[in-house]
Amino acid sequence: MAVCKVCFRHCNIPEGGLGFCGARTCTDGTVTAANYGRVTSLALDPIEKKPLARFHPGSMILSTGSYGCNLRCPFCQNYQISWSEEAYRFADRAEHVSPEEMARIALSCRDRGNIGVAFTYNEPLIGYEYIRDTAKLVHELGMYNVIVTNGTAHLSVLAELAPYIDAMNIDLKGFTDHYYNEVLGGDRAMTMAFIEEAVKHCHVELTTLIVPGENDGEDEMRDITEWIAGLTDGEEIPLHISRFFPRFHMTDRDATKVRLVYRLAEVARERLRYVYTGNC
C-alpha cells in the first residue's frame, strides 16, 4: 500500500489497486501510472481546438489522451474515457504507445503542419510520468508540448513537467468552493495555486465553461477576471468562455444561452485583453 501524491485526494492505494482517478496503482509498494502509454485517443487537431488562441495560431498539433480523471464533472464531454463505467471497460482495450513511438508519430505529421504533441482528452496530469518522458523526446526533435488540464495537481507534478512544456490550457471552472467541491469534486485552491505557478513557466490560457444555475453570474465572472488580471502579466492571459450543453449526468437544464456567453465575455473584457467565446 502507498499514498499517491499527485492531487489533493492523497489516495492510499492497496497493492494492485487503483486510486480515485482510476489510473494510478500500487506496484511493489510504489505508486505508478497504470495508464502509462495507454492511448485511447489520437488525432491531428487545429491548435485552436485545445483551445489555444495565442500559441502558434493556424498550426496543427498531434493530440493524445489516455483514460481516467481525478474530478467528477457531471457534464464531462469525454466521459467515455474519463470516469464512466464505459471508460474503465475501454481502458482494457487501450493501445500501448511508448514515448519513443509517440515522438516518432509527431515527427511524421510535421509535413501536415504538426508542431508537436498535446496531452489532452482525459485528465493528463494523473499520468504525468508519460507526459514527462514523451515531452522530453518531443523537445529533442525541436517540437512543442501542450497540456490541456483541470489543474488539479500538486506543484511537485508541475515542477517535473515544467522544463518540457511550452503551453497549457487550464480549466478554471468557477470561483466558488461550493461549485468546485460539491459539484465537480475538486479543490479550487489547488487549481488556483497550479495556475499561479504555471504562468511562470509557459504560455497559459484559461477556460471557463458556463453552466446555467452554477457559475453563470456576472459577479462571479468579475471575481474570476479580477483574479486572473492579478497574476503575472495577468491581463495578457487569454480566457475562453464556453457554452455548456446537457450531457452525461447533467441533463436537467438547457444549454447555456448564447447571449449569456457573449454578455459574460463583455464583463470579462472589463479586466482582460484577450477573451474568446466557444461553442457558440
Secondary structure, 3 states (H helix, E strand, C coil): CEECCCCCCCCEECECCECCCCCEEEECCEEEECCCCEECEEEEEEHHHCCCCCCCCCCEEEEEECCCCCCCCCCCCCCCCCCCHHHHHHHCCCEECCHHHHHHHHHHCHHHCEEEEEECCCCHHHHHHHHHHHHHHHHHCCCEEEEEECCCCCHHHHHHHHHHCCEEEEECCCCCHHHHHHHCCCCHHHHHHHHHHHCCCCEEEEEEEECCCCCCCHHHHHHHHHHHHCCCCHHHCCEEEEECCCECCECCCCCCCHHHHHHHHHHHCCCCCCEEEECC
